Amino acid sequence: MTAGRLPEWAYPAVTLVGAVVLWAGFVSLFDVPAYLLPHPLAVGRRLAGDPGLYADAAVATTVKVLVGGAAGSLAGFVLGVAVGELPPLWRAVSPYLIAARVLPVVAIAPLLLIYFGTGFATGIAFVALMTLFPMAVSTAAGFRQTPEAALDLAASVDAPRHRVLLSIRLPYAVPDVVGGLRQAATLAVVGSVLAEWFVADSGLGYLILVAAENVRPDVLLAALSVVFLVGFSLYGAVGLLGSRLRRAVA
């Protein structure tokens, strides 16, 4: 860090503090009713008044995020490697992978309810589908970034295919794979919250739904704050993992 320059983590922190100050100023200046937009202090008091409620909801949501996100990311990585390694498969499958990224997963929620019922498995499947396609597309794109010169050199020494995959293709693909993981991390949180609107009786998504039905914006914003914290923490963890992977293959 150079002299006089803030550390990287300080920039989003300052942005967050500024947003909260603007929120508080807007509510106070225009005397906004609490049932429309509560003051940040009211939201803070709601969080502090019943921390166990939000902690339990965060745990329930985070479990779905981690299990479903890991399953979807792993499946997407394997699919991306296969598609990236086999040009005919890439030409056959890539249009559908790209199209699937814009398909609203909410639209297939009724099918998941038919196949898996209203239990925990439906939430996991929902999150996994949210993360699978962006991870597959990013991984496939990364494996297609390998320079032809590097592949020609490996071919000239008759390097085995698995060695080429692990020692040449994978290092070049790491930035795209990490990018896919970052997308998957954020989409896993979104998917978990959405799934809890349909199939759960616990979690932050369920808490948001109940708060909206009972016109409790303080509870809703408190739950959204915890969703933000979960998503930000997961995104940061993936960023740290990505930095380690880049250093490992450098």
Secondary structure, DSSP 8 states (H G I E B T S, - for coil): --TT---TTHHHHHHHHHHHHHHHHHHHHTT--TTTS--HHHHHHHHHH-HHHHHHHHHHHHHHHHHHHHHHHHHHHHHHHHHHH-HHHHHHHHHHHHHHHTS-GGGGHHHHHHHHTTSHHHHHHHHHHHHHHHHHHHHHHHHT-S-HHHHHHHHHTT--HHHHIIIIIHHHHHHHHHHHHHHHHHHHHHHHHHHHHHH-SSSHHHHHHHHHHTT-HHHHHHHHHHHHHHHHHHHHHHHHHHHHHHHHH-
